[in-house]
Amino acid sequence: MPRTALLHRAALGLAILVGWAGSVLADPPRPTATQNPEAQTLIAQVQKTYADIDRFDARIVMSIQWHEGPWKVSRQTSYPFLFDRVGKRLLIDRPDVTVVCDGKKLRVQSDAFGQFYLEVDAPPVLDYAHLVALVPFIGDPPLALEMPLMSDDIVAQLSGGQVGNIDLVKPLVKSDPAQHTGLCFDTPQGRMTLWVSDAHHTVDLAELVLTTAGAQQFGGGDVVIRYELDKPTINGQMADMSFAFSADGRDAVSSIKELMEKTGQNPQRAAAGGGASGTEDGQPSGDVERPDAPSVALPALSDGQVREMSKTAGPRLRVLIFWASWSPMSLTDLTKIQKVYDWVAQEKIADAGVYAINVQEADAVVKNYVEKNKLTLPVLMDRDSKTSDAYGLQTVPYTLLVFDGKVTQVYPMGTPDLDTQIETKIKELLPPPPPPPPPVVKPGE
């Protein structure tokens, strides 16, 4: 994968899996939000500010600093971000992906799509969750940090829903004439600091210092990712021509399925630097043979006992969802897979099993997450990521259906009606036995 693409994907570490344990951060523990009322107050002020913003216009300056051997490397890029909540208009024009919504159509062009671009009806509500559901391949999400206005809770969006210790940092007045307060919180990806304007309660600068594990993909050392807003305009006027989309030399496709048929790729994996043939509904393209499913031998979170699944072991049909607690979309898809698990149990389908495979997280973190979200399906622990690597995992959440030792179906993150699709597929592959014939009634009886 090109270094430039990796830099964008690694921003925030939300799409690229990073190993994490609660002790990886070297700094001393910080007070939690409940012990720091001022932090909670600032978060509430930021949330209210963004809820009241209808239009937002700024250039985003992204910079990444990392190490390559003895050298310290820095790279910077900038691009426009325009958001109109009322008009349902959006523009993000990055080097690797362009997203334009004019209120009627949403169009996405990416380097991974070649001559094609996606054109679909604009979602009824233009927010982060709708974009992820509508366009799954941008949900990995490299765009999370520059879309703070598209979520009801900016802190939850940027932290993946898992906020650790929270504190406030006040910079020196000489170095910050505009006066900002740093809202600093720990996440599995690293330590995030949002510099909040004291005058407007907007986030003008975000910094993420990656954990040791996350920094390894850049050669180790201190890796800092920064997003800065350059001359933002809040609730100001926007030129309509800004949302124009040039289709010169490119062909429109109207669905993810059609896009994959045209390009022969799964856009989600292609955007992450991998390649996979298939269609939006998970079926292999053309006459591609379904691949064998790698064997699974992982300990269960509940009792530590190893669960084995292969061609000869485990249920004939199994649903596997790979997930991580730091991923905002993991909970969305896990909730649907929980429904599938409950349905399988209710229908007493003996040949089907449903498993949630956590990738590279500490047991304590996973247990807390499972209990908090009332998940009862079996959770297996892929602590060294060997199983996820064997399945070619590039992002989480990612769901697969294995039948008779073959990967029969794949469901990228944000797949609409995920639980319904899987239940329908299970009924197709494991139809219930026909009812017994009615008893023969002899004449005269």
C-alpha positions in Angstrom: 0.0 0.0 0.0 1.4 3.5 -0.8 2.7 5.4 2.1 0.5 8.4 1.4 -2.6 6.3 1.5 -1.5 4.6 4.7 -1.0 8.0 6.3 -4.6 9.0 5.6 -5.9 5.6 6.7 -3.9 5.6 9.9 -5.3 9.0 10.9 -6.9 8.3 14.3 -6.1 4.6 13.9 -9.8 3.8 13.6 -9.6 1.7 10.5 -6.2 0.2 10.9 -6.0 -2.4 13.7 -3.6 -1.4 16.5 -2.7 -3.7 19.3 -3.6 -2.1 22.6 -3.5 -2.9 26.3 -4.6 -0.6 29.1 -1.0 -0.2 30.4 0.5 0.8 27.1 0.3 4.6 27.8 3.4 5.6 29.7 2.0 8.7 31.3 0.5 8.5 34.8 -3.3 8.0 35.1 -5.5 11.0 34.7 -8.7 11.8 36.6 -11.8 10.3 35.0 -14.6 12.5 33.7 -16.7 11.8 36.7 -13.9 13.1 38.9 -13.4 16.2 36.7 -16.7 18.1 36.4 -15.0 20.9 34.4 -14.2 18.3 31.6 -17.8 17.2 31.5 -19.0 20.8 31.4 -16.6 21.5 28.5 -17.8 18.4 26.6 -21.4 19.5 27.1 -20.6 23.0 25.8 -18.9 21.6 22.7 -21.8 19.3 22.0 -24.3 22.1 22.2 -22.2 24.3 20.0 -22.1 21.7 17.2 -25.8 20.9 17.6 -26.5 24.6 16.9 -24.2 24.9 13.9 -26.1 24.8 10.5 -23.2 25.7 8.2 -19.5 25.3 8.5 -16.7 26.2 6.1 -13.0 25.6 6.6 -9.8 24.2 5.2 -8.4 21.3 7.2 -4.7 21.0 7.5 -3.6 17.5 8.3 0.0 16.7 9.4 1.7 13.5 10.5 5.1 13.2 12.1 6.7 9.8 12.4 10.2 8.1 12.2 11.9 6.2 9.5 15.1 4.8 11.0 17.1 7.7 12.4 15.0 10.2 10.5 12.1 12.2 11.7 9.6 12.6 8.8 6.7 15.1 8.6 4.1 15.3 5.9 1.3 17.8 5.5 -1.7 18.3 3.3 -4.8 20.5 3.3 -8.2 20.3 1.7 -11.7 22.0 2.0 -14.5 20.9 4.3 -17.9 22.4 3.8 -21.0 21.3 5.7 -24.5 22.6 5.4 -26.9 20.8 7.8 -30.1 22.4 6.6 -29.4 22.0 2.9 -27.9 18.5 3.3 -24.7 19.6 1.5 -21.2 18.3 2.1 -17.9 18.7 0.5 -14.6 16.9 1.5 -12.0 17.1 -1.3 -9.0 15.1 -0.1 -6.2 13.8 -2.3 -7.4 10.2 -2.0 -11.2 10.6 -1.8 -13.8 13.3 -2.7 -17.2 13.3 -1.1 -19.8 15.8 -2.5 -23.4 16.0 -1.5 -25.5 18.8 -3.1 -28.7 18.0 -1.2 -30.1 15.7 -3.9 -27.2 13.4 -4.8 -24.2 12.2 -2.9 -21.2 11.4 -5.0 -17.9 9.8 -4.0 -14.8 9.5 -6.1 -11.7 7.6 -4.9 -8.4 6.5 -6.3 -9.6 3.0 -5.8 -12.5 3.4 -8.2 -10.5 4.2 -11.3 -12.8 5.8 -14.0 -16.0 5.3 -11.9 -17.6 7.2 -9.1 -20.6 6.4 -6.9 -23.8 8.4 -7.2 -26.7 7.8 -4.9 -29.6 9.7 -3.5 -28.7 12.0 -0.6 -29.5 10.5 2.8 -32.6 11.9 4.6 -30.3 13.2 7.4 -26.8 14.1 6.6 -24.8 12.8 9.5 -21.9 10.5 10.2 -24.0 7.4 10.9 -26.0 7.8 7.7 -22.9 8.2 5.7 -21.3 5.1 7.1 -24.5 3.1 6.5 -25.0 4.5 3.0 -21.3 4.3 1.8 -19.7 1.5 3.8 -16.2 1.9 2.3 -15.8 5.4 3.8 -16.9 4.0 7.1 -13.5 2.6 8.0 -13.5 5.8 8.8 -10.5 7.8 7.6 -12.9 10.8 7.5 -13.9 10.6 11.2 -11.8 13.4 12.5 -12.6 15.9 9.8 -16.4 15.3 10.2 -16.9 16.5 13.8 -20.1 18.3 12.8 -21.7 15.1 11.6 -22.2 13.4 14.9 -24.4 14.2 18.0 -21.4 13.5 20.2 -18.0 14.6 18.8 -16.1 13.0 21.7 -17.7 9.6 21.2 -17.1 9.8 17.4 -13.4 10.6 17.8 -12.8 8.1 20.5 -14.8 5.2 19.0 -17.2 5.3 21.9 -14.5 4.3 24.4 -13.2 7.2 26.4 -10.7 6.5 29.2 -9.3 9.1 31.5 -10.2 12.7 30.8 -8.5 15.9 31.9 -8.2 19.6 30.9 -4.9 21.2 29.8 -4.5 25.0 29.8 -1.7 26.2 27.4 0.5 29.2 28.0 -1.1 32.5 27.0 2.0 33.5 25.0 1.8 30.4 22.8 -2.0 30.6 22.4 -3.2 34.2 21.8 -6.6 33.0 20.7 -7.1 31.2 24.1 -7.9 27.5 24.0 -8.5 24.8 26.6 -7.2 21.3 25.8 -9.7 18.5 26.4 -7.4 15.5 26.7 -8.6 11.9 26.8 -7.2 8.5 26.5 -8.4 6.1 23.8 -7.1 2.7 22.6 -5.4 4.5 19.7 -3.5 6.9 21.9 -3.9 10.2 23.7 -6.3 12.6 22.0 -6.3 16.3 22.7 -9.0 18.6 21.4 -8.1 22.3 21.6 -11.4 24.0 22.3 -11.8 27.7 21.6 -12.6 29.5 24.9 -14.7 32.1 22.9 -16.7 29.8 20.6 -16.4 26.3 22.1 -15.4 24.8 18.8 -12.6 22.3 18.2 -9.9 24.2 16.3 -7.1 21.7 16.6 -7.0 18.0 17.3 -3.9 16.0 18.1 -3.5 12.3 18.5 -0.3 10.8 19.9 -0.4 7.2 19.0 0.2 4.4 21.4 3.4 2.4 21.2 1.7 -0.3 19.3 0.1 2.1 16.9 3.4 3.9 16.3 5.1 0.7 15.2 3.5 0.9 11.7 5.5 4.2 11.3 8.7 2.7 12.5 8.2 3.4 16.2 9.0 6.5 18.3 6.6 9.4 18.8 3.9 9.6 16.1 1.6 12.6 16.2 -1.3 13.2 13.9 -2.8 16.7 13.8 -5.9 18.2 12.2 -6.1 22.0 12.3 -9.0 24.2 11.0 -7.7 27.1 8.9 -10.0 30.1 9.0 -13.2 28.4 9.8 -16.5 30.2 9.1 -19.4 29.2 11.3 -23.0 29.7 10.1 -21.8 31.9 7.2 -22.7 32.0 3.6 -21.6 29.3 1.1 -21.2 29.5 -2.6 -23.4 27.0 -4.4 -20.8 26.4 -7.0 -18.5 24.9 -4.2 -20.6 21.8 -4.2 -20.3 21.1 -8.0 -18.9 17.7 -8.9 -16.9 17.2 -12.1 -17.7 13.9 -13.8 -15.4 14.5 -16.8 -13.9 11.3 -18.0 -15.7 9.2 -15.3 -18.8 7.0 -15.3 -21.4 7.0 -12.6 -22.6 3.9 -10.9 -25.6 3.8 -8.6 -24.7 1.2 -6.0 -21.8 -0.4 -4.2 -22.7 -3.7 -5.9 -22.5 -2.1 -9.4 -19.2 -0.4 -8.5 -17.6 -3.7 -7.5 -18.9 -5.4 -10.6 -17.3 -2.6 -12.7 -14.0 -2.6 -10.9 -13.8 -6.2 -9.8 -12.9 -5.0 -6.3 -14.4 -4.7 -2.9 -14.2 -0.9 -2.3 -13.8 -1.2 1.4 -10.7 -3.5 1.1 -9.4 -1.7 -1.9 -9.5 1.6 0.0 -7.5 0.0 2.8 -4.8 -1.3 0.4 -6.0 -4.9 0.0 -7.8 -6.6 -2.8 -10.8 -8.9 -2.8 -13.2 -10.0 -5.5 -16.8 -10.0 -4.7 -20.1 -8.1 -4.8 -21.9 -5.9 -2.4 -24.0 -8.8 -1.1 -20.9 -10.9 -0.4 -21.2 -13.3 -3.3 -18.0 -14.0 -5.3 -17.8 -12.2 -8.7 -18.1 -14.3 -11.8 -17.0 -17.9 -11.4 -14.5 -17.2 -8.5 -14.4 -20.3 -6.3 -15.4 -19.7 -2.7 -12.2 -19.8 -0.5 -11.6 -22.3 2.2 -12.2 -20.8 5.7 -9.1 -20.9 7.9 -9.4 -23.0 11.0 -10.2 -21.2 14.3 -8.8 -22.1 17.7 -9.4 -19.3 20.1 -10.1 -19.0 23.8 -13.5 -17.9 25.0 -13.7 -14.7 27.0 -16.1 -16.4 29.5 -14.1 -19.4 30.6 -10.8 -19.4 28.7 -11.6 -22.7 27.0 -10.4 -23.0 23.4 -13.1 -23.2 20.8 -12.1 -25.0 17.7 -13.8 -24.6 14.3 -12.6 -26.2 11.1 -13.9 -28.5 8.3 -14.3 -31.3 10.8 -14.9 -29.4 14.1 -17.5 -27.0 15.2 -21.0 -26.2 13.7 -21.5 -26.7 10.0 -22.6 -23.1 9.6 -20.9 -20.3 11.6 -21.3 -16.6 11.6 -18.1 -14.8 12.6 -17.9 -11.0 13.4 -14.4 -9.5 13.9 -14.6 -6.4 16.1 -12.9 -4.1 18.5 -14.3 -1.9 21.2 -12.7 1.3 19.9 -14.6 1.0 16.6 -17.9 3.0 16.6 -19.4 0.7 14.0 -18.5 -2.4 15.9 -21.3 -1.9 18.4 -23.8 -1.2 15.5 -23.0 -4.5 13.8 -22.5 -6.5 17.1 -26.0 -5.5 18.1 -27.4 -7.0 14.9 -25.3 -10.1 15.3 -26.6 -10.5 18.8 -30.1 -10.6 17.3 -29.0 -13.4 14.9 -27.6 -15.3 17.9 -30.9 -14.9 19.8 -32.8 -16.0 16.7 -30.7 -19.1 16.2 -31.2 -20.1 19.8 -34.9 -19.5 19.6 -35.2 -21.5 16.4 -33.0 -24.2 17.9 -30.8 -24.5 14.8 -28.2 -27.0 16.0 -25.9 -26.8 13.0 -25.4 -23.0 13.3 -23.1 -21.1 15.6 -22.6 -17.3 16.1 -19.3 -16.0 17.4 -17.9 -12.5 18.1 -14.1 -12.5 17.7 -12.3 -9.6 19.4 -9.1 -8.5 17.9 -6.1 -7.6 20.0 -7.7 -6.1 23.1 -7.2 -6.9 26.8 -9.6 -9.2 28.5 -10.6 -6.6 31.1 -11.5 -4.1 28.3 -13.6 -6.6 26.4 -15.4 -7.8 29.5 -16.4 -4.3 30.5 -17.6 -3.6 26.9 -19.6 -6.8 26.7 -21.2 -6.3 30.1 -22.0 -2.6 29.4 -23.7 -3.4 26.1 -25.5 -6.5 27.4 -24.0 -8.9 24.8 -24.6 -12.6 25.5 -23.2 -14.2 22.3 -20.0 -16.1 22.6 -16.9 -13.9 22.5 -13.6 -15.3 21.4 -10.2 -13.6 21.9 -7.8 -13.2 19.0 -5.1 -11.7 21.1 -2.2 -12.0 18.6 -4.4 -11.3 15.5 -3.3 -14.5 13.8 -6.8 -15.5 13.1 -7.9 -12.2 11.7 -4.7 -12.1 9.6 -5.5 -15.5 8.3 -8.9 -14.2 7.1 -7.3 -11.2 5.5 -8.9 -8.7 7.8 -8.2 -5.1 7.0 -10.8 -3.3 9.1 -13.4 -3.9 11.8 -16.2 -4.7 12.1 -16.2 -7.4 9.5 -18.6 -10.3 9.3 -18.3 -13.6 7.5 -20.6 -16.6 7.1 -18.8 -19.9 6.8 -20.6 -23.0 5.5 -19.2 -26.5 5.0 -15.7 -25.1 5.4 -16.0 -22.4 2.8 -16.4 -18.6 3.2 -19.8 -18.3 1.7 -20.7 -14.7 2.5 -19.0 -11.6 3.6 -20.6 -8.5 5.1 -18.5 -5.3 5.3 -19.2 -2.8 8.1 -22.4 -0.9 7.9 -24.2 -3.6 5.8 -27.9 -2.6 5.8 -30.3 -5.0 7.5 -27.3 -7.2 8.5 -29.3 -9.4 10.8 -32.1 -9.9 8.3 -29.7 -10.8 5.5 -27.9 -13.3 7.7 -31.1 -15.0 8.9 -32.3 -15.2 5.3 -29.0 -16.9 4.3 -29.2 -19.3 7.2 -32.7 -20.3 6.2 -31.4 -20.9 2.6 -28.4 -23.0 3.7 -30.1 -24.8 6.6 -33.7 -25.2 5.7 -35.9 -26.6 8.4 -36.8 -30.3 8.0 -40.2 -30.8 6.4 -43.0 -31.4 8.8 -43.9 -35.1 9.4 -46.7 -36.3 7.2 -50.2 -36.4 8.8 -51.2 -39.7 10.2 -53.1 -41.9 7.7 -56.7 -42.2 8.7 -58.2 -45.4 7.6 -61.8 -45.5 6.5 -64.2 -46.1 9.3 -61.9 -44.8 12.0 
